[in-house]
Amino acid sequence: MKFALVFVLLYVTLMISVGVWGLKRTKTLGDFFLGNRSFGAWVTAFAYGTSYFSAVVFIGFAGRFGWHQGLSALSIGIGNAVLGALLSWFVLGRRTRRMTHNLDVMTMPEFFCRRFETYSLKPFSAMVIFIFLLPYSAGVYKGLAELMVQVFPSVPFETAILIMAALTGLYLILGGYFAVAVTDCIQGVVMLGGSLALVYVLAKVSPAGGLPEAVSLAAQKYSEHKSAGVAVPGPWYLLPSLVAMTSFGCWAMPQMVHKFYALKNERMVVRGAVVCTLFALVIGCAAYFSGAMSHLFIDRLPEVPSGAPEDTIIPEILVRYLPEPLLGLILVLLLSASMSTLSGIVLVSSSAVTIDLYKGVVDPEVTHRTSITLMRFLSALFIAISYFISTHRITFIDTLMSLSWGAVAGAFLAPYIYGLFWKRTTGPGVFAGMISGLATSIVLFFTMDKSLASTGACIGMLVPFAVVPIVSLFTRKVSQATIERAFAVHTAGESGAN
């Protein structure tokens, strides 16, 4: 696998170089976390898109739902592009950029604290972020490691994860958001080219021999496997709930929303929305179409000693059927998808402790130098904990990702939406919404069948939409001064805002 090794080494060298470049530009905490709010539409769109998709989408979700749902799984990719990218940019982008600038906040917990004048929201939401993004991070490491050990059989599973963890930590800890944003652009280009090449080559090497023929034959084979009971699509509401969880859930994921904070100005939103949507459409459809084409290559699920057999479908097909140069490119594609997602998760998780807990609670006068040092240390700590979880090969780690999304989105989605659009929202209403969404998601996760975890996550996301307004109507309003500041359309120092 010399081509794969060469591609990986080139990729690693490039990422480290960008990290060193970012180190020279990172002087303050704002530089490290937001890149001094200096990024345009293309950079932010690629940063959003690459954070959205990781190896778990290609290997875990695409393998599982492409096998059990067939070509219907394409609806997940289309839903992610339309609802998770296009709609989120138009609904959240402009108001998020404006309101976070007006309130002078850098993080989501800080936003909740200042927008609703409730100090306790900051440490509570910070703990939710740090705790419930850990299994998500570990799941990404595990998903990519499954392919790494297929491509490089001599590399132990734990070593593969350690290499990825070290790489993520190196360029993020060095360069902060400057490095993350630039590498996201590079990774985005690799992901686009690799995804298109993956679909084309898989169709060519399949028994169908071409793309149009592969679509028809994949549908036929799926029907046969479904009739034989090898592919089990599950209840009718499983697919819609997965589309909803993975599309609307990202509206409240801190590592996604954070990208809007860093926009140069509001005029970037429309252009960014178009670029991000096209990116998401290509990546999402390529991933799930590749999963659906698995029916052209295998007739039954692989037998594995532990874990989910669906997670091994895509790695086995890639290693067995792709020519070595393309396999190297696809490996870098999945590295790119995973590293960008992981860097976003690590950045917001370390900020939750540094900015919202330490600086916000322990030492408000902490210097920028100390803050950046603490951010770097906590980034390394978060990566180390994720590594520990993923190396224990917890068999249900992919299902725990539904808990991560359900818990974080259940706690934040309704409060965030109401905070952006409804002036009557109160701190107690938001706190009640966070508790109800978080509790609902956790309870349903542990009481429902794990195959329906996405359905439980959706219910957890919906409950606070009723709780927040009810409690808000009976509790003390936020001061008029804060409302006027938060919803101000024109802000001093905001060039180009609409």
C-alpha atoms as one frame of an Amber mdcrd trajectory, in Angstrom:
protein
   0.000   0.000   0.000   2.829   2.380  -0.896   0.526   4.856  -2.686  -1.717
   5.122   0.361   1.295   5.684   2.587   2.670   8.420   0.291  -0.703  10.203
   0.185  -1.031  10.060   3.965   2.522  11.356   4.541   1.950  14.273   2.141
  -1.314  15.060   3.878   0.301  14.979   7.333   3.126  17.271   6.191   0.648
  19.768   4.773  -1.488  19.815   7.951   1.547  20.393  10.186   2.758  23.198
   7.914  -0.615  24.942   8.175  -0.506  24.535  11.951   2.878  26.265  12.108
   1.550  29.070   9.877  -1.471  29.487  12.173   0.802  29.640  15.219   2.430
  32.817  13.877  -0.990  34.491  13.461  -2.461  33.490  16.815  -1.850  36.248
  19.371  -5.078  36.477  21.385  -7.855  34.163  22.591 -10.112  35.652  19.912
  -7.523  34.705  17.280  -7.296  31.150  18.599 -11.044  30.550  18.808 -12.571
  32.742  16.068  -9.676  33.725  13.821 -10.501  37.345  14.739 -13.844  37.040
  12.854 -11.998  37.571   9.579 -13.191  34.745   7.307 -15.239  35.051   4.137
 -18.010  32.959   2.620 -15.959  30.258   0.902 -13.711  29.511   3.872 -16.644
  29.439   6.303 -18.787  27.314   3.976 -16.048  24.721   3.621 -15.394  24.839
   7.375 -19.103  24.188   8.038 -19.355  21.427   5.446 -16.212  19.577   6.436
 -17.239  19.701  10.099 -20.606  18.219   9.112 -19.272  15.051   7.483 -16.724
  12.638   8.922 -15.568   9.058   8.417 -18.561   7.966  10.486 -20.871   9.141
   7.704 -18.975   7.204   5.012 -18.164   4.119   7.068 -20.828   3.908   9.782
 -24.026   5.580   8.620 -23.556   5.051   4.872 -22.627   1.408   5.378 -25.499
   0.692   7.743 -28.310   2.628   6.105 -27.086   2.088   2.563 -27.313  -1.645
   3.241 -30.624  -1.681   5.130 -32.403   1.130   3.227 -30.902   0.817  -0.244
 -31.138   3.855  -2.500 -33.700   5.354  -0.096 -30.706   6.258   2.066 -29.939
   9.003  -0.467 -32.763  10.956   1.179 -30.465  11.394   4.195 -27.790  13.069
   2.086 -30.340  15.263   0.288 -32.005  16.171   3.588 -28.657  17.092   5.121
 -27.903  19.407   2.185 -31.299  21.143   2.095 -32.174  21.203   5.810 -28.815
  20.913   7.529 -26.886  23.251   5.207 -29.083  25.546   3.075 -31.861  26.183
   5.588 -29.534  26.503   8.567 -27.449  29.168   6.801 -30.499  31.226   5.851
 -32.286  30.828   9.190 -29.315  31.033  11.569 -26.376  32.574   9.714 -27.261
  36.256   9.577 -28.823  36.489  13.040 -26.075  34.443  14.670 -23.320  36.623
  13.184 -25.152  39.812  14.165 -26.254  38.854  17.670 -22.949  37.301  18.766
 -21.179  40.418  17.512 -23.678  42.691  19.295 -23.316  40.821  22.581 -19.548
  40.380  22.131 -19.613  36.621  22.760 -17.353  33.875  21.435 -19.100  30.681
  22.589 -22.596  29.246  22.803 -22.611  29.102  26.644 -21.509  32.746  26.678
 -24.352  33.554  24.268 -26.948  31.921  26.545 -25.568  33.727  29.585 -25.615
  37.229  28.110 -28.701  36.906  25.912 -30.888  35.693  28.795 -29.102  37.426
  31.692 -28.775  34.111  33.531 -25.261  33.371  34.730 -25.918  29.716  35.623
 -26.628  28.908  31.955 -22.936  29.350  31.156 -21.386  26.610  33.349 -24.338
  24.262  32.777 -24.206  24.445  28.982 -20.394  24.273  29.065 -20.546  20.965
  30.933 -23.146  19.600  28.479 -20.806  20.401  25.594 -17.684  18.883  27.121
 -19.363  15.697  28.387 -21.619  14.831  25.461 -19.227  15.645  22.629 -16.718
  13.103  23.962 -18.534  10.007  22.611 -19.014  11.812  19.290 -15.280  12.449
  19.054 -14.492   8.874  20.056 -16.917   7.570  17.433 -15.133   9.518  14.692
 -11.777   8.064  15.739 -13.203   4.555  15.799 -14.848   4.910  12.388 -11.675
   6.034  10.672  -9.531   3.462  12.466 -11.710   0.685  11.009 -10.522   1.687
   7.542  -6.921   2.373   8.594  -6.425  -1.182   9.835  -7.937  -2.547   6.601
  -5.546  -0.507   4.454  -2.517  -1.080   6.709  -3.042  -4.550   8.267   0.267
  -4.373  10.128  -0.847  -1.250  12.033  -2.658  -2.099  15.296  -6.080  -0.531
  15.866  -4.850   1.471  18.869  -1.838   2.779  16.949  -4.038   3.962  14.084
  -6.174   5.989  16.498  -3.087   7.348  18.262  -1.651   8.639  14.960  -4.910
  10.417  14.107  -5.235  11.853  17.603  -1.674  13.180  17.495  -2.207  14.771
  14.081  -5.465  16.451  15.112  -3.916  17.770  18.276  -0.760  19.026  16.584
  -2.198  21.379  13.973  -5.118  22.485  16.174  -3.019  23.166  19.283  -0.458
  25.053  17.191  -2.654  27.230  15.002  -6.141  27.359  16.550  -9.013  28.467
  14.298  -6.674  29.999  11.716  -5.207  26.535  11.120  -8.610  24.823  11.332
 -10.226  27.119   8.747  -7.403  26.858   6.216  -7.087  23.084   6.581 -10.869
  22.787   6.246 -10.626  24.415   2.809  -7.878  22.039   1.752  -9.765  19.086
   3.184 -12.961  20.220   1.457 -11.315  20.140  -1.968  -9.938  16.660  -1.257
 -13.361  15.470  -0.079 -15.136  16.753  -3.191 -12.660  15.187  -5.610 -12.408
  11.950  -3.669 -16.181  11.537  -3.297 -16.852  11.950  -7.006 -14.002   9.586
  -7.872 -15.288   7.045  -5.343 -18.778   6.913  -6.851 -17.484   6.703 -10.420
 -14.911   3.975  -9.774 -17.191   1.842  -7.580 -19.803   1.915 -10.329 -17.191
   0.976 -12.960 -15.719  -1.958 -11.018 -19.137  -3.250  -9.944 -20.935  -6.009
 -11.895 -23.081  -3.249 -13.444 -20.070  -1.703 -15.195 -21.302   1.904 -15.210
 -23.141   4.528 -13.193 -26.658   4.372 -14.741 -26.538   0.587 -14.770 -25.320
   0.554 -11.143 -28.380   2.512 -10.003 -30.766   0.037 -11.601 -28.883  -3.082
 -10.474 -28.407  -1.764  -6.925 -32.175  -1.280  -6.601 -32.792  -4.800  -7.903
 -30.223  -6.402  -5.609 -31.560  -4.488  -2.601 -35.071  -5.831  -3.251 -33.679
  -9.365  -3.367 -31.728  -8.921  -0.124 -34.712  -7.297   1.553 -36.977 -10.210
   0.521 -34.394 -12.677   1.814 -34.313 -10.894   5.186 -30.634  -9.993   4.847
 -31.385  -6.260   4.666 -33.788  -5.042   7.367 -35.070  -1.471   6.754 -36.738
  -1.101  10.173 -39.962   0.805  10.940 -41.233   3.475   8.526 -40.318   6.358
  10.834 -36.660   5.363  11.213 -35.452   7.072   8.028 -37.360  10.363   8.560
 -36.143  10.546  12.154 -32.544  10.003  11.031 -32.900  12.779   8.439 -34.335
  15.081  11.121 -31.670  14.254  13.711 -28.706  14.669  11.371 -30.161  17.774
   9.658 -31.796  19.827  12.401 -29.507  18.510  15.138 -26.546  20.315  13.575
 -28.401  23.642  14.018 -27.534  23.447  17.705 -24.176  21.687  17.592 -21.616
  24.207  18.921 -18.901  23.176  16.455 -21.292  23.976  13.581 -22.847  27.205
  14.856 -19.371  28.438  15.790 -18.624  28.852  12.078 -21.212  31.658  11.791
 -19.522  33.585  14.606 -16.322  33.849  12.569 -17.904  35.332   9.416 -16.381
  38.634   8.305 -19.841  40.206   7.862 -23.467  39.342   7.113 -23.097  39.759
   3.363 -21.199  36.459   3.351 -24.308  34.454   4.301 -26.025  34.010   0.912
 -22.829  33.093  -0.927 -21.769  30.788   1.891 -25.173  29.088   1.919 -24.944
  28.227  -1.780 -21.374  26.914  -1.551 -22.084  24.895   1.602 -25.271  23.368
   0.167 -23.582  22.209  -3.025 -20.716  20.783  -0.984 -23.099  18.916   1.348
 -25.148  17.600  -1.570 -22.091  16.084  -3.266 -20.581  14.603  -0.105 -23.834
  13.324   1.416 -25.161  11.730  -1.761 -21.767  10.222  -2.597 -21.519   8.647
   0.856 -24.996   7.100   0.943 -24.922   6.081  -2.718 -21.672   4.233  -2.038
 -23.406   2.495   0.860 -26.333   1.497  -1.347 -23.949   0.071  -3.953 -22.699
  -2.396  -1.336 -25.492  -4.689  -2.575 -23.571  -5.051  -5.844 -20.522  -6.445
  -4.083 -21.794  -8.626  -1.204 -24.851 -10.804  -0.608 -24.794 -10.864   3.180
 -23.316  -8.958   6.082 -19.737  -9.840   7.042 -19.219 -11.928  10.162 -17.281
 -10.006  12.790 -16.250 -11.175  16.279 -17.472  -7.953  17.908 -19.093  -4.690
  16.986 -21.537  -3.946  14.173 -20.946  -5.872  10.903 -22.349  -2.928   8.925
 -19.356  -0.847  10.000 -17.013  -3.142   8.060 -18.945  -3.081   4.758 -17.423
   0.041   3.220 -13.821  -0.608   4.394 -13.860  -4.141   2.969 -15.288  -3.014
  -0.382 -12.789  -0.159  -0.689  -9.775  -2.318   0.105 -10.904  -5.193  -2.104
 -12.081  -3.367  -5.234 -10.399   0.041  -5.514  -7.076   0.438  -7.349  -4.294
   1.333  -4.922  -3.765   4.984  -5.998  -7.479   5.724  -5.611  -7.569   3.879
  -2.298  -4.832   6.224  -1.093  -6.898   9.219  -2.192 -10.018   7.863  -0.468
  -8.043   7.279   2.708  -6.944  10.922   2.643 -10.574  11.886   1.903 -11.736
  10.116   5.055  -8.810  11.534   7.011  -9.833  15.001   5.829 -13.482  14.471
   6.724 -12.594  13.182  10.171  -9.837  15.636  11.044 -12.040  18.626  10.189
 -14.897  17.280  12.300 -12.598  16.435  15.182 -10.851  19.805  15.153 -14.214
  21.578  15.399 -15.363  19.349  18.260 -12.106  19.725  20.170 -12.053  23.499
  19.699 -15.553  24.123  21.091 -15.107  21.571  23.873 -11.862  23.102  25.138
 -13.403  26.576  24.876 -16.311  25.442  27.035 -13.890  24.930  29.917 -11.420
  27.750  29.180 -13.771  30.589  28.264 -17.002  29.592  29.989 -15.798  27.875
  33.152 -12.277  29.052  33.957 -12.361  32.582  32.564 -16.056  33.016  33.296
 -16.051  31.595  36.831 -12.590  31.079  38.306 -10.488  33.975  36.995 -12.241
  36.638  34.857  -8.977  38.618  34.643  -6.930  35.781  33.168  -4.482  36.978
  30.496  -4.711  36.064  26.803  -1.442  34.168  27.035  -2.695  32.009  29.905
  -6.059  31.479  28.186  -4.446  30.254  24.980  -2.142  27.943  26.956  -5.134
  26.513  28.817  -7.065  26.083  25.547  -4.169  24.122  24.098  -3.843  21.971
  27.195  -7.580  21.198  27.289  -7.592  20.425  23.566  -4.901  17.831  24.217
  -6.822  16.483  27.226 -10.069  16.147  25.241  -8.234  14.286  22.476  -6.614
  11.983  25.049  -9.966  11.103  26.660 -11.509  10.477  23.225  -8.585   8.220
  22.392  -9.101   6.258  25.625 -12.807   5.727  24.906 -12.300   4.705  21.272
  -9.446   2.245  21.965 -11.672   0.257  24.311 -13.724  -0.680  21.240 -17.066
  -0.010  22.882 -19.338  -1.858  20.477 -22.163   0.643  20.704 -20.025   3.747
  20.191 -21.849   4.615  16.926 -25.170   4.452  18.749 -23.707   6.670  21.466
 -23.236   9.276  18.746 -27.036   9.492  18.557 -26.973  10.148  22.290 -24.402
  12.921  21.720 -26.466  14.630  19.047 -29.729  14.041  20.909 -28.398  15.367
  24.213 -26.656  18.458  22.823 -29.382  19.346  20.321 -32.094  18.521  22.873
 -30.497  20.928  25.326 -29.645  23.744  22.899 -31.819  23.727  19.755 -35.036
  25.277  21.081 -33.297  27.768  23.437 -31.014  28.879  20.617 -33.808  29.346
  18.061 -36.016  31.207  20.548 -33.054  33.327  21.612 -32.439  34.453  18.045
 -36.059  35.184  17.119 -38.326  35.628  20.185 -37.649  38.613  22.428 -39.928
  37.330  25.200 -37.734  34.272  25.903 -36.485  34.241  29.509 -33.569  32.669
  31.361 -35.767  30.330  33.443 -37.592  29.302  30.254 -34.298  28.443  28.586
 -33.052  26.547  31.639 -36.292  24.530  31.777 -35.988  23.808  28.059 -32.395
  22.629  28.401 -33.227  20.311  31.301 -36.319  18.871  29.602 -34.561  18.247
  26.276 -31.474  16.747  27.863 -33.460  14.533  30.237 -35.835  13.349  27.503
 -32.987  12.411  25.173 -31.087  10.504  27.862 -34.135   8.649  29.212 -35.314
   7.607  25.738 -31.822   6.519  24.774 -31.668   4.074  27.675 -35.276   2.872
  27.437 -35.848   2.581  23.654 -34.370   0.005  21.321 -30.878   1.226  20.374
 -31.687   0.890  16.666 -34.254   3.666  17.197 -31.843   6.021  18.961 -32.348
   8.708  16.288 -36.100   8.712  16.978 -35.499   9.280  20.685 -33.087  12.096
  19.828 -35.749  13.803  17.692 -38.287  13.644  20.516 -35.709  15.154  22.864
 -35.185  17.992  20.383 -38.932  18.706  20.099 -39.963  18.738  23.774 -38.194
  22.034  24.671 -40.044  23.875  21.893 -43.143  23.567  24.082 -41.403  23.975
  27.449 -39.428  27.175  26.705 -42.388  29.427  25.740 -44.663  28.116  28.508
 -42.127  28.809  31.261 -41.048  32.088  29.627 -44.592  33.493  29.732 -44.689
  33.115  33.527 -41.159  34.272  34.417 -39.316  37.599  34.559 -38.467  39.198
  31.216 -34.951  39.984  30.048 -34.149  43.688  30.443 -35.058  45.981  27.574
 -31.447  47.165  27.330 -30.211  43.626  26.618 -33.008  43.037  24.102 -32.214
  46.236  22.234 -28.512  45.450  22.180 -28.984  41.842  21.058 -31.456  42.630
  18.262 -29.763  45.808  17.004 -29.491  45.702  13.216 -26.529  48.052  12.820
 -23.534  47.685  15.114 -20.566  49.982  15.404 -17.536  48.386  13.857 -19.593
  46.010  11.698 -18.566  46.852   8.154 -20.827  45.602   5.450 -23.610  44.384
   7.721 -27.071  44.423   6.255
